[in-house]
Amino acid sequence: MNMNPIIKHISVNPNVCFGKPCIHGTRIWVSLILDFLANGTTIQEILEEYPQLSMEDIYAVFAYGAEMSRQRYVELPFEVVA
């Protein structure tokens, strides 16, 4: 499977934000945007708070998160089905 080309909006530079994935051309961490979304912040609220971001940047954050979930796993409690 090929990576989504929108991921080009994400960059990793060891000299910027300790090498954390950021939205290209900013110091805004992908994880920050994902945390905001996970905590109920709307996309519109994020775009208002960070006017330098575009909707494509937000889509790139989703694409990056999806790609990472294919490659890394977060240990979750085992669910027992009755």
PyMOL Python script that loads the backbone (N, CA, C, O; Angstrom):
from pymol import cmd

cmd.read_pdbstr("""\
ATOM      1  N   MET A   1       0.837  -1.174   0.000  1.00  0.00           N
ATOM      2  CA  MET A   1       0.000   0.000   0.000  1.00  0.00           C
ATOM      3  C   MET A   1       0.888   1.246   0.000  1.00  0.00           C
ATOM      4  O   MET A   1       1.843   1.329   0.773  1.00  0.00           O
ATOM      5  N   ASN A   2       0.580   2.200  -0.852  1.00  0.00           N
ATOM      6  CA  ASN A   2       1.335   3.439  -0.912  1.00  0.00           C
ATOM      7  C   ASN A   2       0.817   4.416   0.124  1.00  0.00           C
ATOM      8  O   ASN A   2      -0.368   4.437   0.456  1.00  0.00           O
ATOM      9  N   MET A   3       1.749   5.235   0.632  1.00  0.00           N
ATOM     10  CA  MET A   3       1.349   6.258   1.577  1.00  0.00           C
ATOM     11  C   MET A   3       0.517   7.327   0.883  1.00  0.00           C
ATOM     12  O   MET A   3       0.715   7.620  -0.296  1.00  0.00           O
ATOM     13  N   ASN A   4      -0.398   7.893   1.618  1.00  0.00           N
ATOM     14  CA  ASN A   4      -1.230   8.973   1.124  1.00  0.00           C
ATOM     15  C   ASN A   4      -0.320  10.164   0.781  1.00  0.00           C
ATOM     16  O   ASN A   4       0.473  10.583   1.624  1.00  0.00           O
ATOM     17  N   PRO A   5      -0.418  10.712  -0.431  1.00  0.00           N
ATOM     18  CA  PRO A   5       0.473  11.817  -0.809  1.00  0.00           C
ATOM     19  C   PRO A   5       0.275  13.079   0.029  1.00  0.00           C
ATOM     20  O   PRO A   5       1.157  13.937   0.055  1.00  0.00           O
ATOM     21  N   ILE A   6      -0.848  13.209   0.706  1.00  0.00           N
ATOM     22  CA  ILE A   6      -1.065  14.401   1.532  1.00  0.00           C
ATOM     23  C   ILE A   6      -0.101  14.443   2.717  1.00  0.00           C
ATOM     24  O   ILE A   6       0.072  15.485   3.348  1.00  0.00           O
ATOM     25  N   ILE A   7       0.525  13.300   3.015  1.00  0.00           N
ATOM     26  CA  ILE A   7       1.474  13.269   4.130  1.00  0.00           C
ATOM     27  C   ILE A   7       2.655  14.206   3.881  1.00  0.00           C
ATOM     28  O   ILE A   7       3.417  14.499   4.803  1.00  0.00           O
ATOM     29  N   LYS A   8       2.811  14.676   2.650  1.00  0.00           N
ATOM     30  CA  LYS A   8       3.891  15.642   2.385  1.00  0.00           C
ATOM     31  C   LYS A   8       3.724  16.914   3.224  1.00  0.00           C
ATOM     32  O   LYS A   8       4.657  17.708   3.339  1.00  0.00           O
ATOM     33  N   HIS A   9       2.548  17.105   3.803  1.00  0.00           N
ATOM     34  CA  HIS A   9       2.317  18.244   4.691  1.00  0.00           C
ATOM     35  C   HIS A   9       2.955  18.039   6.063  1.00  0.00           C
ATOM     36  O   HIS A   9       2.956  18.955   6.886  1.00  0.00           O
ATOM     37  N   ILE A  10       3.490  16.859   6.316  1.00  0.00           N
ATOM     38  CA  ILE A  10       4.119  16.537   7.590  1.00  0.00           C
ATOM     39  C   ILE A  10       5.621  16.438   7.378  1.00  0.00           C
ATOM     40  O   ILE A  10       6.086  15.854   6.400  1.00  0.00           O
ATOM     41  N   SER A  11       6.375  17.018   8.308  1.00  0.00           N
ATOM     42  CA  SER A  11       7.830  16.929   8.187  1.00  0.00           C
ATOM     43  C   SER A  11       8.443  16.516   9.517  1.00  0.00           C
ATOM     44  O   SER A  11       7.889  16.753  10.590  1.00  0.00           O
ATOM     45  N   VAL A  12       9.603  15.893   9.402  1.00  0.00           N
ATOM     46  CA  VAL A  12      10.383  15.499  10.567  1.00  0.00           C
ATOM     47  C   VAL A  12      11.786  16.020  10.341  1.00  0.00           C
ATOM     48  O   VAL A  12      12.445  15.675   9.360  1.00  0.00           O
ATOM     49  N   ASN A  13      12.232  16.855  11.264  1.00  0.00           N
ATOM     50  CA  ASN A  13      13.564  17.435  11.168  1.00  0.00           C
ATOM     51  C   ASN A  13      14.183  17.354  12.558  1.00  0.00           C
ATOM     52  O   ASN A  13      13.622  17.902  13.508  1.00  0.00           O
ATOM     53  N   PRO A  14      15.321  16.687  12.701  1.00  0.00           N
ATOM     54  CA  PRO A  14      15.917  16.544  14.032  1.00  0.00           C
ATOM     55  C   PRO A  14      16.254  17.885  14.692  1.00  0.00           C
ATOM     56  O   PRO A  14      16.432  17.948  15.908  1.00  0.00           O
ATOM     57  N   ASN A  15      16.341  18.947  13.903  1.00  0.00           N
ATOM     58  CA  ASN A  15      16.654  20.262  14.451  1.00  0.00           C
ATOM     59  C   ASN A  15      15.416  21.094  14.772  1.00  0.00           C
ATOM     60  O   ASN A  15      15.533  22.229  15.233  1.00  0.00           O
ATOM     61  N   VAL A  16      14.239  20.536  14.533  1.00  0.00           N
ATOM     62  CA  VAL A  16      12.985  21.245  14.805  1.00  0.00           C
ATOM     63  C   VAL A  16      12.145  20.404  15.750  1.00  0.00           C
ATOM     64  O   VAL A  16      11.822  19.256  15.443  1.00  0.00           O
ATOM     65  N   CYS A  17      11.794  20.959  16.884  1.00  0.00           N
ATOM     66  CA  CYS A  17      10.927  20.277  17.867  1.00  0.00           C
ATOM     67  C   CYS A  17      11.435  18.884  18.224  1.00  0.00           C
ATOM     68  O   CYS A  17      10.656  17.941  18.358  1.00  0.00           O
ATOM     69  N   PHE A  18      12.736  18.771  18.376  1.00  0.00           N
ATOM     70  CA  PHE A  18      13.363  17.514  18.802  1.00  0.00           C
ATOM     71  C   PHE A  18      13.068  16.357  17.861  1.00  0.00           C
ATOM     72  O   PHE A  18      13.090  15.198  18.276  1.00  0.00           O
ATOM     73  N   GLY A  19      12.791  16.662  16.594  1.00  0.00           N
ATOM     74  CA  GLY A  19      12.538  15.618  15.609  1.00  0.00           C
ATOM     75  C   GLY A  19      11.130  15.059  15.630  1.00  0.00           C
ATOM     76  O   GLY A  19      10.853  14.059  14.967  1.00  0.00           O
ATOM     77  N   LYS A  20      10.234  15.687  16.381  1.00  0.00           N
ATOM     78  CA  LYS A  20       8.845  15.224  16.399  1.00  0.00           C
ATOM     79  C   LYS A  20       8.178  15.583  15.075  1.00  0.00           C
ATOM     80  O   LYS A  20       8.486  16.624  14.495  1.00  0.00           O
ATOM     81  N   PRO A  21       7.275  14.744  14.591  1.00  0.00           N
ATOM     82  CA  PRO A  21       6.553  15.073  13.362  1.00  0.00           C
ATOM     83  C   PRO A  21       5.737  16.349  13.552  1.00  0.00           C
ATOM     84  O   PRO A  21       4.959  16.472  14.498  1.00  0.00           O
ATOM     85  N   CYS A  22       5.929  17.294  12.635  1.00  0.00           N
ATOM     86  CA  CYS A  22       5.248  18.588  12.675  1.00  0.00           C
ATOM     87  C   CYS A  22       4.551  18.836  11.348  1.00  0.00           C
ATOM     88  O   CYS A  22       4.883  18.236  10.326  1.00  0.00           O
ATOM     89  N   ILE A  23       3.588  19.727  11.391  1.00  0.00           N
ATOM     90  CA  ILE A  23       2.989  20.172  10.150  1.00  0.00           C
ATOM     91  C   ILE A  23       4.037  21.003   9.438  1.00  0.00           C
ATOM     92  O   ILE A  23       4.607  21.930  10.013  1.00  0.00           O
ATOM     93  N   HIS A  24       4.286  20.665   8.185  1.00  0.00           N
ATOM     94  CA  HIS A  24       5.378  21.263   7.401  1.00  0.00           C
ATOM     95  C   HIS A  24       5.365  22.792   7.484  1.00  0.00           C
ATOM     96  O   HIS A  24       4.326  23.431   7.320  1.00  0.00           O
ATOM     97  N   GLY A  25       6.533  23.352   7.739  1.00  0.00           N
ATOM     98  CA  GLY A  25       6.690  24.804   7.798  1.00  0.00           C
ATOM     99  C   GLY A  25       6.264  25.424   9.112  1.00  0.00           C
ATOM    100  O   GLY A  25       6.252  26.647   9.250  1.00  0.00           O
ATOM    101  N   THR A  26       5.908  24.572  10.095  1.00  0.00           N
ATOM    102  CA  THR A  26       5.502  25.073  11.404  1.00  0.00           C
ATOM    103  C   THR A  26       6.249  24.299  12.482  1.00  0.00           C
ATOM    104  O   THR A  26       7.021  23.383  12.199  1.00  0.00           O
ATOM    105  N   ARG A  27       6.001  24.689  13.702  1.00  0.00           N
ATOM    106  CA  ARG A  27       6.486  23.936  14.858  1.00  0.00           C
ATOM    107  C   ARG A  27       5.293  23.324  15.599  1.00  0.00           C
ATOM    108  O   ARG A  27       5.339  23.109  16.810  1.00  0.00           O
ATOM    109  N   ILE A  28       4.241  23.054  14.854  1.00  0.00           N
ATOM    110  CA  ILE A  28       3.025  22.487  15.435  1.00  0.00           C
ATOM    111  C   ILE A  28       3.092  20.973  15.291  1.00  0.00           C
ATOM    112  O   ILE A  28       3.091  20.440  14.182  1.00  0.00           O
ATOM    113  N   TRP A  29       3.149  20.290  16.430  1.00  0.00           N
ATOM    114  CA  TRP A  29       3.283  18.839  16.436  1.00  0.00           C
ATOM    115  C   TRP A  29       2.010  18.177  15.942  1.00  0.00           C
ATOM    116  O   TRP A  29       0.901  18.615  16.246  1.00  0.00           O
ATOM    117  N   VAL A  30       2.191  17.120  15.180  1.00  0.00           N
ATOM    118  CA  VAL A  30       1.062  16.284  14.764  1.00  0.00           C
ATOM    119  C   VAL A  30       0.330  15.774  16.005  1.00  0.00           C
ATOM    120  O   VAL A  30      -0.900  15.778  16.046  1.00  0.00           O
ATOM    121  N   SER A  31       1.078  15.339  17.007  1.00  0.00           N
ATOM    122  CA  SER A  31       0.459  14.793  18.216  1.00  0.00           C
ATOM    123  C   SER A  31      -0.382  15.837  18.942  1.00  0.00           C
ATOM    124  O   SER A  31      -1.385  15.487  19.563  1.00  0.00           O
ATOM    125  N   LEU A  32       0.002  17.103  18.878  1.00  0.00           N
ATOM    126  CA  LEU A  32      -0.782  18.167  19.506  1.00  0.00           C
ATOM    127  C   LEU A  32      -2.158  18.265  18.865  1.00  0.00           C
ATOM    128  O   LEU A  32      -3.170  18.349  19.560  1.00  0.00           O
ATOM    129  N   ILE A  33      -2.190  18.254  17.544  1.00  0.00           N
ATOM    130  CA  ILE A  33      -3.460  18.342  16.828  1.00  0.00           C
ATOM    131  C   ILE A  33      -4.315  17.104  17.111  1.00  0.00           C
ATOM    132  O   ILE A  33      -5.522  17.219  17.325  1.00  0.00           O
ATOM    133  N   LEU A  34      -3.701  15.937  17.113  1.00  0.00           N
ATOM    134  CA  LEU A  34      -4.441  14.711  17.425  1.00  0.00           C
ATOM    135  C   LEU A  34      -4.983  14.744  18.855  1.00  0.00           C
ATOM    136  O   LEU A  34      -6.108  14.310  19.102  1.00  0.00           O
ATOM    137  N   ASP A  35      -4.189  15.255  19.792  1.00  0.00           N
ATOM    138  CA  ASP A  35      -4.660  15.371  21.176  1.00  0.00           C
ATOM    139  C   ASP A  35      -5.852  16.324  21.272  1.00  0.00           C
ATOM    140  O   ASP A  35      -6.831  16.029  21.958  1.00  0.00           O
ATOM    141  N   PHE A  36      -5.768  17.464  20.587  1.00  0.00           N
ATOM    142  CA  PHE A  36      -6.897  18.395  20.581  1.00  0.00           C
ATOM    143  C   PHE A  36      -8.157  17.702  20.071  1.00  0.00           C
ATOM    144  O   PHE A  36      -9.215  17.789  20.693  1.00  0.00           O
ATOM    145  N   LEU A  37      -8.039  17.019  18.944  1.00  0.00           N
ATOM    146  CA  LEU A  37      -9.187  16.344  18.349  1.00  0.00           C
ATOM    147  C   LEU A  37      -9.732  15.254  19.272  1.00  0.00           C
ATOM    148  O   LEU A  37     -10.946  15.110  19.419  1.00  0.00           O
ATOM    149  N   ALA A  38      -8.844  14.500  19.883  1.00  0.00           N
ATOM    150  CA  ALA A  38      -9.256  13.429  20.788  1.00  0.00           C
ATOM    151  C   ALA A  38      -9.983  13.968  22.017  1.00  0.00           C
ATOM    152  O   ALA A  38     -10.808  13.276  22.613  1.00  0.00           O
ATOM    153  N   ASN A  39      -9.671  15.201  22.387  1.00  0.00           N
ATOM    154  CA  ASN A  39     -10.297  15.811  23.555  1.00  0.00           C
ATOM    155  C   ASN A  39     -11.533  16.631  23.205  1.00  0.00           C
ATOM    156  O   ASN A  39     -12.082  17.329  24.057  1.00  0.00           O
ATOM    157  N   GLY A  40     -11.972  16.544  21.941  1.00  0.00           N
ATOM    158  CA  GLY A  40     -13.225  17.182  21.564  1.00  0.00           C
ATOM    159  C   GLY A  40     -13.122  18.531  20.892  1.00  0.00           C
ATOM    160  O   GLY A  40     -14.145  19.123  20.548  1.00  0.00           O
ATOM    161  N   THR A  41     -11.916  19.035  20.695  1.00  0.00           N
ATOM    162  CA  THR A  41     -11.760  20.286  19.965  1.00  0.00           C
ATOM    163  C   THR A  41     -12.167  20.046  18.520  1.00  0.00           C
ATOM    164  O   THR A  41     -11.764  19.049  17.921  1.00  0.00           O
ATOM    165  N   THR A  42     -12.954  20.939  17.961  1.00  0.00           N
ATOM    166  CA  THR A  42     -13.387  20.745  16.579  1.00  0.00           C
ATOM    167  C   THR A  42     -12.284  21.199  15.619  1.00  0.00           C
ATOM    168  O   THR A  42     -11.384  21.956  15.983  1.00  0.00           O
ATOM    169  N   ILE A  43     -12.386  20.719  14.402  1.00  0.00           N
ATOM    170  CA  ILE A  43     -11.435  21.148  13.372  1.00  0.00           C
ATOM    171  C   ILE A  43     -11.525  22.659  13.199  1.00  0.00           C
ATOM    172  O   ILE A  43     -10.500  23.329  13.072  1.00  0.00           O
ATOM    173  N   GLN A  44     -12.731  23.195  13.194  1.00  0.00           N
ATOM    174  CA  GLN A  44     -12.905  24.642  13.029  1.00  0.00           C
ATOM    175  C   GLN A  44     -12.218  25.410  14.157  1.00  0.00           C
ATOM    176  O   GLN A  44     -11.595  26.443  13.913  1.00  0.00           O
ATOM    177  N   GLU A  45     -12.326  24.916  15.377  1.00  0.00           N
ATOM    178  CA  GLU A  45     -11.658  25.574  16.511  1.00  0.00           C
ATOM    179  C   GLU A  45     -10.142  25.543  16.344  1.00  0.00           C
ATOM    180  O   GLU A  45      -9.461  26.521  16.650  1.00  0.00           O
ATOM    181  N   ILE A  46      -9.617  24.428  15.861  1.00  0.00           N
ATOM    182  CA  ILE A  46      -8.170  24.331  15.639  1.00  0.00           C
ATOM    183  C   ILE A  46      -7.739  25.322  14.564  1.00  0.00           C
ATOM    184  O   ILE A  46      -6.737  26.019  14.724  1.00  0.00           O
ATOM    185  N   LEU A  47      -8.490  25.386  13.475  1.00  0.00           N
ATOM    186  CA  LEU A  47      -8.140  26.309  12.388  1.00  0.00           C
ATOM    187  C   LEU A  47      -8.238  27.757  12.840  1.00  0.00           C
ATOM    188  O   LEU A  47      -7.478  28.600  12.363  1.00  0.00           O
ATOM    189  N   GLU A  48      -9.154  28.064  13.747  1.00  0.00           N
ATOM    190  CA  GLU A  48      -9.255  29.436  14.278  1.00  0.00           C
ATOM    191  C   GLU A  48      -8.090  29.745  15.206  1.00  0.00           C
ATOM    192  O   GLU A  48      -7.561  30.857  15.196  1.00  0.00           O
ATOM    193  N   GLU A  49      -7.688  28.758  16.014  1.00  0.00           N
ATOM    194  CA  GLU A  49      -6.573  28.948  16.954  1.00  0.00           C
ATOM    195  C   GLU A  49      -5.224  29.011  16.238  1.00  0.00           C
ATOM    196  O   GLU A  49      -4.310  29.703  16.686  1.00  0.00           O
ATOM    197  N   TYR A  50      -5.106  28.293  15.137  1.00  0.00           N
ATOM    198  CA  TYR A  50      -3.865  28.226  14.360  1.00  0.00           C
ATOM    199  C   TYR A  50      -4.175  28.619  12.913  1.00  0.00           C
ATOM    200  O   TYR A  50      -4.258  27.750  12.045  1.00  0.00           O
ATOM    201  N   PRO A  51      -4.346  29.911  12.645  1.00  0.00           N
ATOM    202  CA  PRO A  51      -4.758  30.343  11.305  1.00  0.00           C
ATOM    203  C   PRO A  51      -3.757  30.014  10.200  1.00  0.00           C
ATOM    204  O   PRO A  51      -4.096  30.074   9.018  1.00  0.00           O
ATOM    205  N   GLN A  52      -2.521  29.665  10.579  1.00  0.00           N
ATOM    206  CA  GLN A  52      -1.535  29.295   9.563  1.00  0.00           C
ATOM    207  C   GLN A  52      -1.786  27.900   9.012  1.00  0.00           C
ATOM    208  O   GLN A  52      -1.173  27.509   8.019  1.00  0.00           O
ATOM    209  N   LEU A  53      -2.684  27.142   9.646  1.00  0.00           N
ATOM    210  CA  LEU A  53      -2.994  25.792   9.175  1.00  0.00           C
ATOM    211  C   LEU A  53      -4.133  25.824   8.173  1.00  0.00           C
ATOM    212  O   LEU A  53      -4.973  26.723   8.175  1.00  0.00           O
ATOM    213  N   SER A  54      -4.132  24.809   7.314  1.00  0.00           N
ATOM    214  CA  SER A  54      -5.203  24.654   6.327  1.00  0.00           C
ATOM    215  C   SER A  54      -5.932  23.341   6.596  1.00  0.00           C
ATOM    216  O   SER A  54      -5.472  22.503   7.372  1.00  0.00           O
ATOM    217  N   MET A  55      -7.051  23.186   5.955  1.00  0.00           N
ATOM    218  CA  MET A  55      -7.787  21.934   6.066  1.00  0.00           C
ATOM    219  C   MET A  55      -6.931  20.772   5.574  1.00  0.00           C
ATOM    220  O   MET A  55      -7.005  19.672   6.121  1.00  0.00           O
ATOM    221  N   GLU A  56      -6.126  21.008   4.551  1.00  0.00           N
ATOM    222  CA  GLU A  56      -5.231  19.957   4.043  1.00  0.00           C
ATOM    223  C   GLU A  56      -4.225  19.532   5.109  1.00  0.00           C
ATOM    224  O   GLU A  56      -3.860  18.359   5.185  1.00  0.00           O
ATOM    225  N   ASP A  57      -3.776  20.480   5.933  1.00  0.00           N
ATOM    226  CA  ASP A  57      -2.868  20.134   7.028  1.00  0.00           C
ATOM    227  C   ASP A  57      -3.552  19.189   8.016  1.00  0.00           C
ATOM    228  O   ASP A  57      -2.945  18.230   8.495  1.00  0.00           O
ATOM    229  N   ILE A  58      -4.813  19.468   8.314  1.00  0.00           N
ATOM    230  CA  ILE A  58      -5.560  18.605   9.232  1.00  0.00           C
ATOM    231  C   ILE A  58      -5.740  17.217   8.616  1.00  0.00           C
ATOM    232  O   ILE A  58      -5.579  16.207   9.301  1.00  0.00           O
ATOM    233  N   TYR A  59      -6.072  17.166   7.332  1.00  0.00           N
ATOM    234  CA  TYR A  59      -6.193  15.875   6.652  1.00  0.00           C
ATOM    235  C   TYR A  59      -4.856  15.126   6.696  1.00  0.00           C
ATOM    236  O   TYR A  59      -4.832  13.904   6.842  1.00  0.00           O
ATOM    237  N   ALA A  60      -3.759  15.853   6.571  1.00  0.00           N
ATOM    238  CA  ALA A  60      -2.437  15.227   6.627  1.00  0.00           C
ATOM    239  C   ALA A  60      -2.182  14.628   8.010  1.00  0.00           C
ATOM    240  O   ALA A  60      -1.574  13.564   8.125  1.00  0.00           O
ATOM    241  N   VAL A  61      -2.646  15.309   9.055  1.00  0.00           N
ATOM    242  CA  VAL A  61      -2.518  14.777  10.414  1.00  0.00           C
ATOM    243  C   VAL A  61      -3.275  13.451  10.517  1.00  0.00           C
ATOM    244  O   VAL A  61      -2.762  12.483  11.078  1.00  0.00           O
ATOM    245  N   PHE A  62      -4.493  13.409   9.976  1.00  0.00           N
ATOM    246  CA  PHE A  62      -5.260  12.159   9.977  1.00  0.00           C
ATOM    247  C   PHE A  62      -4.512  11.074   9.202  1.00  0.00           C
ATOM    248  O   PHE A  62      -4.399   9.940   9.668  1.00  0.00           O
ATOM    249  N   ALA A  63      -4.012  11.417   8.040  1.00  0.00           N
ATOM    250  CA  ALA A  63      -3.311  10.442   7.198  1.00  0.00           C
ATOM    251  C   ALA A  63      -2.062   9.922   7.896  1.00  0.00           C
ATOM    252  O   ALA A  63      -1.760   8.730   7.839  1.00  0.00           O
ATOM    253  N   TYR A  64      -1.339  10.822   8.556  1.00  0.00           N
ATOM    254  CA  TYR A  64      -0.135  10.416   9.277  1.00  0.00           C
ATOM    255  C   TYR A  64      -0.506   9.469  10.423  1.00  0.00           C
ATOM    256  O   TYR A  64       0.147   8.445  10.625  1.00  0.00           O
ATOM    257  N   GLY A  65      -1.555   9.819  11.168  1.00  0.00           N
ATOM    258  CA  GLY A  65      -2.008   8.960  12.256  1.00  0.00           C
ATOM    259  C   GLY A  65      -2.422   7.585  11.752  1.00  0.00           C
ATOM    260  O   GLY A  65      -2.113   6.570  12.377  1.00  0.00           O
ATOM    261  N   ALA A  66      -3.122   7.551  10.618  1.00  0.00           N
ATOM    262  CA  ALA A  66      -3.538   6.274  10.038  1.00  0.00           C
ATOM    263  C   ALA A  66      -2.321   5.455   9.634  1.00  0.00           C
ATOM    264  O   ALA A  66      -2.269   4.250   9.879  1.00  0.00           O
ATOM    265  N   GLU A  67      -1.348   6.103   9.018  1.00  0.00           N
ATOM    266  CA  GLU A  67      -0.142   5.390   8.596  1.00  0.00           C
ATOM    267  C   GLU A  67       0.605   4.833   9.802  1.00  0.00           C
ATOM    268  O   GLU A  67       1.073   3.694   9.773  1.00  0.00           O
ATOM    269  N   MET A  68       0.719   5.627  10.858  1.00  0.00           N
ATOM    270  CA  MET A  68       1.415   5.166  12.056  1.00  0.00           C
ATOM    271  C   MET A  68       0.685   3.992  12.699  1.00  0.00           C
ATOM    272  O   MET A  68       1.325   3.094  13.244  1.00  0.00           O
ATOM    273  N   SER A  69      -0.640   3.986  12.643  1.00  0.00           N
ATOM    274  CA  SER A  69      -1.381   2.889  13.262  1.00  0.00           C
ATOM    275  C   SER A  69      -1.179   1.575  12.513  1.00  0.00           C
ATOM    276  O   SER A  69      -1.392   0.498  13.071  1.00  0.00           O
ATOM    277  N   ARG A  70      -0.772   1.664  11.267  1.00  0.00           N
ATOM    278  CA  ARG A  70      -0.458   0.443  10.520  1.00  0.00           C
ATOM    279  C   ARG A  70       0.899  -0.119  10.922  1.00  0.00           C
ATOM    280  O   ARG A  70       1.153  -1.312  10.755  1.00  0.00           O
ATOM    281  N   GLN A  71       1.754   0.720  11.441  1.00  0.00           N
ATOM    282  CA  GLN A  71       3.128   0.318  11.693  1.00  0.00           C
ATOM    283  C   GLN A  71       3.454   0.128  13.166  1.00  0.00           C
ATOM    284  O   GLN A  71       4.367  -0.625  13.506  1.00  0.00           O
ATOM    285  N   ARG A  72       2.723   0.797  14.039  1.00  0.00           N
ATOM    286  CA  ARG A  72       2.986   0.710  15.470  1.00  0.00           C
ATOM    287  C   ARG A  72       1.680   0.418  16.181  1.00  0.00           C
ATOM    288  O   ARG A  72       0.600   0.782  15.716  1.00  0.00           O
ATOM    289  N   TYR A  73       1.801  -0.234  17.299  1.00  0.00           N
ATOM    290  CA  TYR A  73       0.613  -0.596  18.047  1.00  0.00           C
ATOM    291  C   TYR A  73       0.687   0.001  19.444  1.00  0.00           C
ATOM    292  O   TYR A  73       1.750   0.043  20.063  1.00  0.00           O
ATOM    293  N   VAL A  74      -0.433   0.450  19.916  1.00  0.00           N
ATOM    294  CA  VAL A  74      -0.553   0.940  21.276  1.00  0.00           C
ATOM    295  C   VAL A  74      -1.140  -0.206  22.087  1.00  0.00           C
ATOM    296  O   VAL A  74      -2.179  -0.759  21.726  1.00  0.00           O
ATOM    297  N   GLU A  75      -0.478  -0.563  23.181  1.00  0.00           N
ATOM    298  CA  GLU A  75      -0.991  -1.657  23.983  1.00  0.00           C
ATOM    299  C   GLU A  75      -2.280  -1.228  24.664  1.00  0.00           C
ATOM    300  O   GLU A  75      -2.315  -0.242  25.399  1.00  0.00           O
ATOM    301  N   LEU A  76      -3.327  -1.978  24.408  1.00  0.00           N
ATOM    302  CA  LEU A  76      -4.642  -1.704  24.976  1.00  0.00           C
ATOM    303  C   LEU A  76      -5.062  -2.899  25.823  1.00  0.00           C
ATOM    304  O   LEU A  76      -4.591  -4.015  25.602  1.00  0.00           O
ATOM    305  N   PRO A  77      -5.946  -2.670  26.790  1.00  0.00           N
ATOM    306  CA  PRO A  77      -6.422  -3.806  27.579  1.00  0.00           C
ATOM    307  C   PRO A  77      -7.117  -4.826  26.688  1.00  0.00           C
ATOM    308  O   PRO A  77      -7.825  -4.467  25.748  1.00  0.00           O
ATOM    309  N   PHE A  78      -6.909  -6.080  26.991  1.00  0.00           N
ATOM    310  CA  PHE A  78      -7.522  -7.152  26.217  1.00  0.00           C
ATOM    311  C   PHE A  78      -9.003  -7.190  26.520  1.00  0.00           C
ATOM    312  O   PHE A  78      -9.402  -7.200  27.684  1.00  0.00           O
ATOM    313  N   GLU A  79      -9.815  -7.210  25.487  1.00  0.00           N
ATOM    314  CA  GLU A  79     -11.260  -7.236  25.653  1.00  0.00           C
ATOM    315  C   GLU A  79     -11.752  -8.677  25.603  1.00  0.00           C
ATOM    316  O   GLU A  79     -11.496  -9.403  24.642  1.00  0.00           O
ATOM    317  N   VAL A  80     -12.454  -9.072  26.642  1.00  0.00           N
ATOM    318  CA  VAL A  80     -13.017 -10.423  26.710  1.00  0.00           C
ATOM    319  C   VAL A  80     -14.455 -10.350  26.215  1.00  0.00           C
ATOM    320  O   VAL A  80     -15.256  -9.564  26.722  1.00  0.00           O
ATOM    321  N   VAL A  81     -14.772 -11.167  25.231  1.00  0.00           N
ATOM    322  CA  VAL A  81     -16.119 -11.220  24.692  1.00  0.00           C
ATOM    323  C   VAL A  81     -16.857 -12.341  25.393  1.00  0.00           C
ATOM    324  O   VAL A  81     -16.409 -13.487  25.412  1.00  0.00           O
ATOM    325  N   ALA A  82     -17.992 -11.993  25.968  1.00  0.00           N
ATOM    326  CA  ALA A  82     -18.768 -12.996  26.719  1.00  0.00           C
ATOM    327  C   ALA A  82     -19.595 -13.862  25.801  1.00  0.00           C
ATOM    328  O   ALA A  82     -20.305 -14.753  26.267  1.00  0.00           O
TER     329      ALA A  82
END
""", "prot")
cmd.dss("prot")
cmd.show_as("cartoon", "prot")
cmd.util.cbc("prot")
cmd.orient("prot")
